[in-house]
Amino acid sequence: MAENVESAYEAVELAKRTGKIKKGSNEVTKALEKGKAKLVVVAEDISPPEITMHIPLLAKEKGVPFVEVPSKEELGAAAGLGVGTAAVVIVQEGDAKKIIAEISKK
């Protein structure tokens, strides 16, 4: 699991630079519903947890790879934010395509 976490942060950083990401649970939900999501990353330390509870189920239903990471701060940093974020979705992989493929296999 820990290697997936590192890969997820790396994928978000790469996609931020070379592809396209969306940040926040609402944006993630919308991308999943529209079928645009390539990889979903959600932080575990969100309070209240209800904010992101539906996302893993939706990702599974849509067949989108999903990774839970321990820290919203680190996820926010990977996404290029100065603050933490509950969730990030990669909508265009850019250079992160290979990492996403690796995560999908696990």
N, C-alpha and C positions, 0 to 999 in steps of 0.2 A: 504493500500500500504506500509506503513512504516514497518509493521511487516514482509512483504515479503522481504524488504531490509535487515533487520537484519538476517532473515532466509537465504537469499542468501549469505551474508558474512560468516555466520556460515557453510553453506553447502560447500563453497569454501575452508574454512580452514580445515574442516573435510576431505574432499576429497583429499586435498593436502597431509594430513598426512596418510590417510588410503586407498586412491584410486589413481586416476590419473587425473590431470588437464592439460589443455593447455592454454597458455596465448598469448594474442595479437589477433587482428582482423583477420589476415590471418589464424592463426591456428584454430580459432573458425569457420571461413568460411569452411575450409577444413574438420573439424570434422563434421560439419552439412551436407556437401555435401556427405561425406562417410557414413552418417547414424550412426556415433559413439557418437554423443552428447546426454547427459542425461539432462543437464541443462545449459542454456546459461545466463551469467550475463554480462551486458554492462553498462559502466559508461556514465552518461548524460553529464558530463563536458568535453567532447572531442572536440578539435578544430583542423581542421574543422570537422563538424558533418558528412560529407560525408564518413569519415573513417569507421563509423559503421552503416550508414543508412540502408544498405542492410540486416544486421543481423536479426533484428526483423521479417522482411518479410520471410526470409529464415527459421528461427526457426518455424514460424507459418505454413509455407508450409510443413515442415517436421514433424509437430506435437510435437515439442520439447518445454518444458516449458522455459520461458524467463522472466528474471527480469531486470529492469533498476534500477541502483543504482546511487545516486547523485555524488559520488566522485571516480575518477580514482585512487586517492592516497589511499583511504581506500580499494578499490578493489585490488590494487597492494599489499597492506600490507596483506590482507586476503590470497592472492596467494603466500605470502612469498617473495615478491619482495621488494627491497629498493626504487623502483620508482613506479609511477602510471602505470596502464595498461588500455587500452581502453576496453578490453573484456577478459573474461575467460570462458572456456567451461569445464564442468566436463565430462570426457569420461569413467571413472570408479568411481562409487559412493562411494565405501568403506563404512564407517560408516554414510555417508550423505544420504543414501538411504531413510530413513524415512522423513527427512527434504524435500528432493526433491519430495517425494510423497505428502507431505502437500502442497508445492508450486504448484504442478500440479493441485490440486483440486481447487485452487482459480481462 
